Amino acid sequence: MHLTVLGATGPTGQQILEQALKAGQQVTALVRDPARLPQRDNPHVTVVTGDATSVDDLTRAMTGSDAVLSALGGGKDFKSDLASRAVRALVPAAKAAGVRRIVMLSGLGAGETKQYAGTVVKLGVALLMKQLFADKAQADAELRASGLDWTLVYPAILANGPRSGTYTAHEAPARKVSSRISRADVADFMLQQADSKEWIGRNVILDA
């Protein structure tokens, strides 16, 4: 497959990119600064310099791809509105490029997933990230309404660590979730969805 990865220089995006390359995939990475991408000289990586909130840049990065995996995040900016601005560009760009499959990383506690978040997650959102998660909820709603083949991925607390393969995926967990899950496991799940129909049109809560 040919995948377009957004947020490829971030910690989760790096896991997606590395695992995709190990699986023999061809990857296009849209980045603002190619110097920050360790894999920029890999023959299986096409680097497109641009902005993830630009329809034109996204269209260039998506053209020829089979699926888009987005691990965009606001970093340490808890007031970031990147998620909604990026989705507003992503939807028309995907349609222009002829790409239907979109797998997007969100965060447990955003929008309708708040009901499944445990106390630790809820407190973190309420005390520090209320504005950020409101923006994520808006972005998620716009992707759901896009008519594309979307999957929204909601991990609880992201952590560093190896890929375990022992995580579980739920649409409606039976218990509140506040667990830590490695970015490597999140990347593993997102890559599996690139050519799977199982979770199309569904929210997925990942639990370690």
Long-range contacts (C-beta under 8 A, 24 or more apart in sequence): 1-25, 1-26, 1-66, 1-67, 1-194, 1-195, 2-26, 2-27, 2-28, 2-64, 2-65, 2-66, 3-27, 3-28, 3-65, 3-66, 3-67, 3-68, 3-69, 3-191, 3-194, 4-28, 4-29, 4-30, 4-61, 4-62, 4-65, 4-67, 4-68, 4-69, 4-99, 5-29, 5-30, 5-68, 5-69, 5-70, 5-71, 6-30, 6-52, 6-58, 6-61, 6-68, 6-69, 6-70, 6-71, 6-72, 6-86, 6-90, 7-52, 7-70, 7-71, 7-72, 7-73, 7-105, 8-37, 8-71, 9-33, 9-36, 9-37, 10-71, 10-72, 10-73, 10-75, 11-158, 11-160, 11-183, 12-71, 12-73, 12-105, 12-158, 12-183, 12-186, 12-187, 13-71, 13-72, 14-38, 15-183, 15-184, 15-186, 15-187, 16-69, 16-71, 16-187, 16-190, 16-191, 17-45, 18-187, 19-163, 19-184, 19-187, 19-188, 19-191, 20-191, 21-45, 23-191, 25-191, 28-61, 28-62, 28-64, 28-65, 29-61, 30-57, 30-58, 30-61, 52-82, 52-86, 52-89, 52-90, 53-82, 53-85, 53-86, 53-88, 53-89, 54-89, 55-89, 55-92, 55-93, 55-96, 56-93, 58-89, 58-90, 58-93, 58-94, 58-97, 59-93, 59-96, 59-97, 62-93, 62-94, 62-97, 62-99, 63-97, 63-98, 64-97, 65-97, 65-99, 66-99, 66-101, 66-194, 66-195, 67-99, 67-101, 67-102, 67-103, 67-194, 67-195, 68-94, 68-99, 68-101, 68-102, 68-103, 69-103, 69-104, 69-190, 69-191, 69-194, 70-102, 70-103, 70-104, 70-105, 71-105, 71-187, 71-190, 72-105, 73-105, 74-132, 77-132, 78-128, 78-129, 78-131, 78-132, 79-131, 79-132, 80-132, 80-135, 81-135, 82-135, 83-135, 83-136, 83-138, 83-139, 83-140, 84-135, 84-136, 84-138, 84-139, 84-142, 86-139, 87-139, 87-142, 87-143, 88-142, 90-143, 91-142, 91-143, 91-146, 91-148, 94-146, 94-148, 95-148, 100-148, 100-149, 101-148, 101-149, 101-194, 101-195, 101-200, 102-143, 102-146, 102-148, 102-149, 102-150, 102-151, 103-150, 103-151, 103-153, 103-190, 103-193, 103-194, 104-139, 104-140, 104-143, 104-150, 104-151, 104-152, 104-153, 105-153, 105-155, 105-186, 105-190, 106-136, 106-139, 106-140, 106-152, 106-153, 106-154, 107-133, 107-136, 107-154, 107-155, 108-154, 108-155, 108-156, 108-177, 108-205, 109-133, 110-136, 110-137, 110-140, 110-154, 111-136, 111-137, 111-140, 111-141, 112-137, 112-203, 113-154, 113-203, 113-205, 116-170, 116-172, 116-173, 116-176, 116-177, 116-205, 117-156, 117-176, 117-177, 117-178, 118-156, 118-176, 118-177, 118-178, 118-179, 119-176, 119-178, 120-157, 120-178, 121-156, 121-157, 121-177, 121-178, 144-201, 149-197, 149-200, 149-201, 150-200, 150-201, 151-193, 151-199, 151-200, 151-201, 151-202, 151-204, 152-202, 152-203, 152-204, 153-186, 153-189, 153-190, 153-193, 153-204, 153-206, 154-203, 154-204, 154-205, 154-206, 155-181, 155-186, 155-205, 155-206, 156-180, 156-181, 156-205, 156-206, 156-207, 156-208, 157-181, 158-182, 158-183, 158-186, 159-183, 163-187, 163-188, 164-208, 166-208, 167-206, 167-207, 167-208, 168-206, 168-207, 169-199, 169-204, 169-205, 169-206, 169-207, 170-204, 170-205, 170-207, 171-202, 171-203, 171-204, 171-205, 172-205, 173-205, 173-207, 177-205, 177-207, 179-207, 179-208, 180-208, 181-206, 181-207, 181-208, 182-208
